Amino acid sequence: MTHSPSVPALVRGRRRALMPGALGLTALLTLSACGAGPDGGTSPEGAEATSSAPQGEVVAVATTTQLGSVLGQITDCVGTGSVAVMGPGDDPHDFSASSQQVAQMAGAEMVFANGLGLEAGLEAALSNAAADGATILEVAPELDPLPFTAVDGHDDHAGETAEEHAEHADEAEGDAHDGHDHGPLDPHVWMDAGRMAQAAEVMGEDLAQQTGEPRYADCGGEVKADLAEVDQQVAQILAEIPEDRRTLVTDHAAYNYLAEAYGLEVSGVVIPGGSTDAEPSSQELAALVDQIRDSGADALLTSVGAGSSTVQAVAQEVGDVPVVELYESGIGPAGSGAETYAEAMVFNARALADALT
Ligand SMILES: [Zn+2]
């Protein structure tokens, strides 16, 4: 019943080596803000609160809200703190960091990024943080990533797709903090809670190694078990959807992992290219509308609150296909019922099952 992606042995060595001398400026600023002497150590209670008010001393920073939520569970468990640079509603494809956030990344023990080209607007900031001594781990490459080509729904736009894929591959190869050659892999790994359970383990182990504190690995294991339960819960909810109601068209190519993990099918994508910043041409839209009708798509998925006029236009043109709003790019704001990664995944599964059942 459950899927268990075969996760390869963790590949180490892509992260930047920590350069001790480079931490100086931010570390000093942090210490003086805490009122501690230069060699006095930091007390968790006295640590300067950041915007998202973590419980303890900030040891790690995550780029996305999803990674930030999982990281927060791990650091809460240990009694330290962490922050995410993105907030609810930020689009990870084009988010750019403030200079304060770059400094925060440089000053943390570790920075966890999604990678695989997701954080296109953060690449310079991550490079700067690495140059300032931050240890950066890209999590998605550790999670048995899928190729974009598997179910990206552009089968009848073969020429464009090849170009888009080539573009993506170029971006990935130019990625300053990830020098290996991996071709066009899909960064949207968080849409499979099983992979994010694995991410918790990876992050915990890396923090343990980086800090010398073994509790990070233990807590990573606990969070992994929690998320494995979320994975089962999502699978159970989505199992309610009848076999002949499982064909989806999505606003951008964010759903391949959800489809692969939970037995759904993506038959079309509104915004080409794997990101959210391209505009489909009118011919592409007309072809997509035909494709949605031909494929008998059962729902059109889009991001909560995105209000994409293109998606609405496609839905209107097609007629009787419901538009379902999901937390596809990040977790929800306070009060949304989707304010943790786990809650967002269950929210998504529930919304999808309700729309299709
Ligand atoms: Zn995306």
Residues whose N, C-alpha, C, O or C-beta is under 5 A from the ligand:
A	BS01	ZN	A254 G274
